[in-house]
Amino acid sequence: MSIPDTQSELPAWRLLLRYVQPHRRSLAAGALLALTTGATGLVLPLVARELIDDLGHDRSITGALLVMSALVVANAVLGAVGSYLLQRTAESVVLGARRTLSSYLLRLRIPAVDRSEPGDLMARITSDTTLLREVTTDSLVGLGTGGLTLVATVVMMGVVDPVLLAITLGVILAAGTVLGVIVPRINRASRDAQAAVGAMGASLERILGALRTVKASGAEHREEQAVHAAAEESWRQSVRAAKWAAAAGNTAGLAMQIAFITVLAAGGARVATGAIDVGTLVAFLLFVFYLMSPIQQVVGAITQYQTGAAALARIQEALRLPAEPPSPPAALPAPGAEPASLAFEDVRFRYADDLPYVHHGVSFAVPPCGMTAFVGPSGAGKTTVFSLIERFYEPEGGTITLDGRDLADWELPRLRSAIGYVEQDAPVLSGSLRENLLLGNPDADDEDLDRVLGTTRLDGLVARLPQGLDTLVGHRGTKLSGGERQRVAIARALLRRPRLLLLDEATSQLDAVNEAALRDTVAEVARTTTVLVVAHRLSTVTMADRIVVMDAGSVRAVGTHAELVGSDPLYAELAATQFLATAGQGA
């Protein structure tokens, strides 16, 4: 349930109602039970007054005691059932919010992710959504049931004695004035506290995501201080919010204590003058005592609402980040599907408005089938070509076509279903080896899996693992070597039966034997598939059907290895210095 941009500035209570709306029936049932519990409690002072009257006139009090006992038991049972319903509904609201937010974050556009802190986004899913639990029960329901109970109690007090009611209301209004000053401060403190929690999560994610680098750099102490500083800032802001919340709660409690003492003094004087009897005073004092619960409930609801409003604001901020449109997954290409053709025409691109252009009018064409290699110095824009093909980013100018059709006209799932992409760092997800291999094609059968395992030389690894394909690979594949992770990533891409295969330095961490085997595999795949390779090894480049030489964000030459060595000085230099000379002599 994402919120459109046109409704992004709705007040917090309207946003809260949107999350609660699917659970309105169970919420209403719980609220009704809470009101019924309050109603049974309101009858108790009146029964107590009758009991005192019966004692004063030497009448039997058995009936009154039975009624009071029944009311107490009913109050407890109804209260327990109502509390369960409300808590269950609150958990359902949290579940709905987490589903909505997690689904939305998975569709975020890559530029939005680049500008965000993953730890902060995680805090919005975990910490901020958790606060909806309290705001649903304590704020939304508490304000409704507590408010109605408060009104009903005041009405009953007016029936018992209007003079004592006026005294009580005077004390309550004075307390309300103080609360009006405190409540806005709770809102600001709560918002700052949630932001600090997000900052702490971002700091932890930054360190845990590169813990080996931190340890190897001897930077544990410095990073420890950074985490501690973020934790202390979260503590300061949370304590600040707790301070104002405690002030609000104790103001309400102090007001009721003052009201009780004032009513006792004024009521005693009225009993002495004969204006009211003792039973009326006792009943009114019971109402004052009972009034404490709905007042504290209302104050707690207002306090919790301020915290919930801050959490809702952070959730909505995440839901306003640019995201790809929701769409169902597309079917993978059928076996033997036609390979794709690709063309870049005068493509210009930069990662942000305040950064220089990465591509300055890039143009090249790739026919169906065969291998095209991209070479050039670091920063030439080679990997960016692949990111633009996957539409992780959109070009600022020019056109990119796949099968003669502008990429912008393709539905994203259908476009990406036709592509197999092996990233530069070959990421492996936490989980089993099987789950990683089937990530892009969960419906692949055992025959396809065995074929790809043999092709990528992973069959030997699987045979050595204690649980075979079901062996856990650790966080980010830490139980695998760099070369094994690359082979897993290649196998994962091949299982998708892509019409266009993108390999970004996919064999950089392989030994010579495995590299040669995978090079032969890629050559075989290139006979029926369009393969694009970013490569730094001459042994890979020389087998390409065409080579695109890039420099400073533009294409400076296209041709075969033999053509470019003699015609392009940059390529000749790269071939002589970056690539393996022995491979060049053998080519």
Secondary structure, DSSP 8 states (H G I E B T S, - for coil): ----GGGTT--HHHHHHHHHGGGHHHHHHHHHHHHHHHHHHHHHHHHHHHHHHHHHTT---HHHHHHHHHHHHHHHHHHHHHHHHHHHHHHHHHHHHHHHHHHHHHTB-HHHHHTS-HHHHHHIIIIIHHHHHHIIIIIIIHHHHHHHHHHHHHHHHHHH-HHHHHHHHHHHHHHHHHHHHHHHHHHHHHHHHHHHHHHHHHHHHHHHTTHHHHHHTT-HHHHHHHHHHHHHHHHHHHHHHHHHHHHHHHHHHHHHHHHHHHHHHHHHHHHHTTSS-HHHHHHHHHHHHHHHHHHHHHHHHHHHHHHHHHHHHHHHHHHTS-B-----------TT-----EEEEEEEE-SSTTS--SEEEEEEEE-SSEEEEEE-STTSSHHHHHHHHTTSS--SEEEEEETTEEGGGS-HHHHHHTEEEE-TT----SSBHHHHHTSS-TT--HHHHHHHHHHTT-HHHHHHSTTGGG-B--GGGTTS-HHHHHHHHHHHHHTT--SEEEEESTTTT--HHHHHHHHHHHHHHTTTSEEEEE---HHHHTT-SEEEEEETTEEEEEE-HHHHHHH-HHHHHHHHHTS-HHHHHH-
